[in-house]
Amino acid sequence: MLKAQILLASLVLVCGQVIVWRRRDNILGYLQGGLFFASMVVPILGTTIIDNSDPEVLGLYARILLIGAVGYLGGLLYGALIGQRQRLPSVTFGRPFAGVPSVIARRSRLIAIGALAALGLSFLLLGYIPFLAADRVGAKYGIGVYRAGLERGALVFHVALRLGSTILPVVLALWMRRRRGLDLFLAAGLGLGLLLTLSRGSALLGPLVFVVALLVSRSWKAWQILALVCACYLSATLVNEVVQVTRPTTSASFSTRVAASAPDLSDHLGFINGFEVSGAQHVGFRPLLAGLSLNKGDFNPSTYALRIRTGLLDRGEFAAGGLRLPAPIWGYAAFGYLGAMAWSFVSGLFVGWGSVVVRRLVTPLHGHSGQALNLVLAWVSFQGTFAILGHFYFPQRVEIVSLGLAVALCWTASMRWNAAKDDTPDAPERTVASTPA
């Protein structure tokens, strides 16, 4: 019963966005579906993590998620109402591309070159290339002998990761439209550079976004795209074993290996257990304020979450990049059950609002030759605006990079708003013959 409750609540929290954008061109929904399948479905149904957990911690976890799911759903629907009624902004991806606008091509190339330069500079500041390091685990997480290098180059490194992972799908989409050698060279350089960082998410997310947009434009069925994305997420969870960032556990089942590489469920339960063991001291707004502060402290969200999860006072002793905790758990840590409800409502509000705005903007584009580029830019826009607001509970200073890219590539220079409110319902999609590639 608890497994069903946790699965249902997690489905709402991770994939609830699909409720307000129920169309095949929902590029965001496919990515969320793959994440849910790999990080929650496989560990819950394919391993004994739930069975081996403390019943009290498990019951508390289920209650927090259920309360959060109710709040998130309410925020999602209210945000969708706001998004349906508001005037649409003037954006670059809101109309079909007869050809690629020169301003988008030029800016994308400049950003890609900047990302490559930032990656090179970050390797110089780190003093090593993670993929080529003798100890890849230590190099990836900046512990042991690699700690000083990461502290020296962390800012440039994280900026380079965000720049590279966000601009890569745009460059790939440009190459598909224009077939220019420079675009292919930049895409290949970014892909290689991101792989050398051993940052699995940064290296693989961009190509996956591009592939999803391309398959949507080629009229693949929704279930086919979702199945492919789920398979990609499952495969990606084992990348760390392939590149020897974690020790291969060939004697363990496939589900156990996936759960070990995508430890969301274990981290959720471990954080709640650590929170209760430490005295269940609710922290209010301190993690939010610390995340926005230039001075890292004990309540910096990443540091705080790892400390509560592991009990270690020094994060540098633990090989981890951080915990991916959902809104209700952060809300519970802040203000208990009321916080779980409030944090989830606010998160759902922004996600629902932004999803409907983007859905309305891309509605007229179905079937057009440039739809893949439009969808990729729509993803960039959402990630740099509403996604940041939707993840307000885990603020990161590097998100200013995503905002800057959204403004540079997606918002028109004049930033004009339509003179009249668009009350016209979404136009039905045109039927295009299925041409799986």
N, C-alpha and C positions, 0 to 999 in steps of 0.2 A: 504493500500500500504506500509506504514511504517512497519507494522508487517511483511509483506512478506520480505521486504529488511533486516530487523533485523534477521529474522529466517534464511534466505539464507546466510547472512554474518557469523552468528554464527555457522551455520552448517560447513562452510569451516574452520573457526578458530578452532572449537572443534574436528571435525571429518575428516578434510581434509586428515589426515594421511592415511585413507583408500584408497585414490586414488593411492598411490604408493605401497600398499600391499593389493591387492584385492583377498584375499584367505580366506578360512574358518579357517585357523590356525592363523589368525591375533588376537592374544590375546589382543593387545593394542586397537584395534578398537572396540571391544565389550564394554570395559570399558568406552571409550570415547562416544560411542553411548548412554550408560545408563546415563552418566553425562549430555549430551546434552538434552536428553528427560526430565529428572527431573528438571534441572536447567533453561532451556530455553523454551522448547516446552510447558510444562504444564503452567508455569506462563504467557507466551505470549498469548496462545490460551484459557486458562481456567480461567483467572482472568482479572480484569480491571486495572492492573498496567499501561499498555500502554495508555489506554483511559484516565486515570486520571493524566497523566504526563503533564508537561509543554510542549507545542508544540515545542518551540524553543530548549529546552533541548533534546527532543525526536529527532528532526531533526538533531541536532548536533551529537547525539549518533549514529544515522543511518549512517551519513556520515563517522564518524570515523571508524565504523565497516566495511563499504563497502571498504574504502581505505585500511584498514588493511587486509581484506580478499584478495584483489588483490595482495598486497605485500606478504602475507603469501603463497598464491598459487604459486607465482613466486619463492619464496624461497624454497618451498616444491619440486617443479619440478627440480630446479637446484641442490638441495641437493640430490634428487634421482639419478640424473645423476652422481654425484660424488660417491655415494654409489655403483652404478652399475659398475663403472670402477675401483674402488680401490681394492687392494689386501685384501683378507679376513684375519682377525686375527685368531690366534690359540686360541680357547676357549674350555671350558669343555663341553658345551652343543651343539657343532657343529657336534657331531657324536652320533650314537645310543648307548645306554647303555645296554650292555649285562647283567650287574648287576650294582648296585650303586657303583661308585668308592669310595674307602675307604676314600680318602682325602676329598671328598665332604661331606660324612656322618659325619666324625670326625669334620670338621670345622663347619658344620651346628649345630651340637650339642653344641660345645663350644660357638658359637655365641648365641644360644638360652639360654644357661645357663647364659651367660653374660647379655643378655637382661633381664632375670628374676631378676638377682642381681641388675641391674640398676633400674628396676622398684621398687624393695624393698627399695633401697637406696633413690630414689626420694621421696617415700612416707614418709620416715623418715625426709628428709630435708624439705619437705612441711609442715610436722606436721599434716597432715590429709590425708585421702583417699577420693578423690572426690565423689565416689559413696555413701560412708557412712556418708558424711558431712551433717550437719543439713540444710544448705543452699546449695543445689547442684548447683544452678546457680552461686552463688558467688565462690564456690569451683572450678567449671569447668573453669571459666575465671579469677580466681585469683583477685577478687575485694573485697572491704570491709575488713573484718577481715582476709581474706585469702590472702591479697595482699603481706604482708611481707613474708609469707611462699613461695609463688610462686617466688618472687624475689630471695629468698635464694636458692631454688632448681630448678630454671627454666632450667639451662643448663643440669643437669643430667636428668631431667624430659623429655626434648625434645629429648635428645640422646636415652633414653630408649624407647620412642614412636617410633622413626625411626628404631631402632634396632629390636624391637618386631614386628612391622607391616611388615617389609621387610622379616624377617627370618621365620615368621609364615607359609606362603604358602610353603616354601621350606621344612620345617619340616613335614607339612601335606603330601606333595608329597613323602617324604622319607618313611613316615609311610605306605602309600599306596603300595609302592614297597616292603618294608621289613617286615612290620607287627611286628615291635619291640615295646615292651611295653614302653621303654624309650622315643621313639619318640612321642608316643601318650601322655605320661605324660607331655612332654615338650610343645607339641602343646596345650594341655588343660590348662596348667599353663599360657602360653602366652595369650591364648584367654581370660581367666579369668582376668589376670592382666590388659590387655588392656581395657576390659569392665569396670573395676574399675576406670579407669582414666576418664571415660565419654567422651573420644575422639572418636566420632562416626567413623570418617574416618579411624583412626588407627586400631580400633577394627574390622571393617567389611571389609576393603579392602583386607587384606591377605586371608581370607577364600574365598572371591569372586574370586580372582585371581586363587586360587587353583581349585575351582569349574569350572571355565571357561576352564582352561587347561585340566581338567579331561573330560569334555564334548566334547572338541575338539578331544581328544584321543579316545573317544568312538563313534566318527563319528556322533554326533548330527548335524543336519542341522544348517546353520548359523542363519537363522531367529528364530529358536527355542532358540538358545543360547542368541541371542540379546533380545528376548522377556523376557526371564528369568532375564537377567541382568537389563533391564528396570524396571521390577517388583521389583527387589531387591533394586534398587536405590529409587524407589517411597516409598517402605516400610521403607528404612533407613532414609528418610527425616522425618519420624514421630517418630523415636526412642526417640528424645528429649522429646516428650510429654509423652511417655511411662515411661521413667525414671524420669519424672518431672523436667527436666532441663529447660523446657519452660512450661508455663501454657497451658493445653489442650484447644483448641478452637473448641469444639464440635459443636457449633452453626454455624461455618463457613463451607464453602464448602470444599470438599477434595482438590481441586486445590489450594484454598487459603491457606490451611494448609501446603501443599507441598511447595508453594512459600514462605511462612513465614519461613519454616525450611531450604530451600535452596535459600537464598535471593540474588543470583547472579544478576538477572535483576535489582532488587531494588537498590543493591549496585552500580551497574554500573551507573544507572541514578542519584543516590544520589551523587556519586563522581563527575560526570560531572557538576551537578548543583552546588555543593560546590566549584568546581574549578572555575566556571564562576563567582559565587558570590564573591569569594575571590580575584577577579581581574585578573584571567586567567594568572597568573605569571608562565611562563614556567621555569622548574627547571633544565633543562639540565641533566647532568650526576650525579647530587648530590645524588639522591636515590640509584643509582648503587654503587657509592663509599661508601655511608653510610652503605649499606647492607653488604659490604665486610669488613668494618672497625670493629675493636674490641670495639670501643667506640660508643655506640648508641647516636644518636643526633636527631635533629628535622626532618631530612630527611631520617631516617631509614624507609625503604619502608612500613613496617607494621604500624609504628606510623604515618607516613605522610599520608598514605591512610585513616586511621581512622579519623585523625584530619580534613582532607578536607571533608570527608563524613559526619561527625557529627558536626563539629565546636567546639568540645571539645578540650581544650588544654592538658588535662590530660587523657591519655588513660585509666588509672586505674579507671576512673569513668564510663566506658562503658563496658557492658557485651558482648564482642565479641572477637573472636579469630583472626580476621583480615578479609580483603576483598580479594576475588578471582577475581582480575581484569585481563582482557586479555591484550596481547601485544600491540594492537593498542591504548588502553586507556593510558597505561603507556608511550607509545611513544608520544602520543598527549600532555600529561602533561609535557614531556621533551622538545619537539621541535615543537609542533603543528602538522599540517597535515603531514609534511615531516617526523617527528618522528614516527607518526602512521604507515606510509609506511615502514620506515627503520626498526623499531623494529619488525614489523611483518615479514618482509623478512628474517631477521637474525634468528628469531625463527623458521620459516618454513624451513630454510636451514638446521638447525641441526636436526629437527624432520624428514625431508625427508631423509637426509643422514643416520641417525641412523636406520630408519625403513627399508630401503632397505638393509642395512648391516645385520640386524637381520633376515629379510626375507630370504636372500640368505643363511644364516647360518643354518636356521631350515628347508630349503626346502627338504633335503634328509631324514628327520625324519618322514614324514607322515606315519602313520600306524604302527610304531614300538611301542612295549610294554611300553617303557620308555618315550614316547612322552610328557606326562604330566609333568614329572620332567624337561625335556629339555625346555619346554615352560615356566615353572616357572622361571628357571634360565635365560632364554632369557629376561624375564620381569625384573628380578633383574639387569641384565647387562644394559638394556636400561635405567632403572630408575636411575642407578648410573653413567651414562655417558651422553648420548645424551639428555635425558630428562632434566638434570641439565643445559646443554648448551642451550636447547630450551626455558628454563625459566630464561634466564640470567637477564631479567628485574626485577626479584624478587629474588635476591640472598639471601640464608640462610646459615649460617655457619654450621648448622647441616647436610647439604648436603654432607659434607665430610664423614659422616657415610655411606651414600648410595654408594659413590665412593669406600670406603674401602671394603664394602661387595661385590661389583661387582668385584673388584680385587681378593678378597679372594676366591670367589666361582666360578667365571666364566672365569677368565683369567688363562691360563696355566702358570706354574712356570717359564718356559723358555721364555715366551712372544715372541715366534717365529712367524714370518710372512711367509706365503707361498712363495716359491721360485719364482713362476711364477704367473702372473696375471691370475685370473680366468675369462676367457671370455665366458665360457660355459653358455648358457641360463638356467634359472631355469628349473629343471626337472618337468614334469607334475606329479600331485598328483596321487597316486594309489587309485583306488576305493575300499573302504572298506564298507562292509554291515553296514547299519545303525542299531545301537543297543541302542536305548534310554534306559536310566535307570530310 
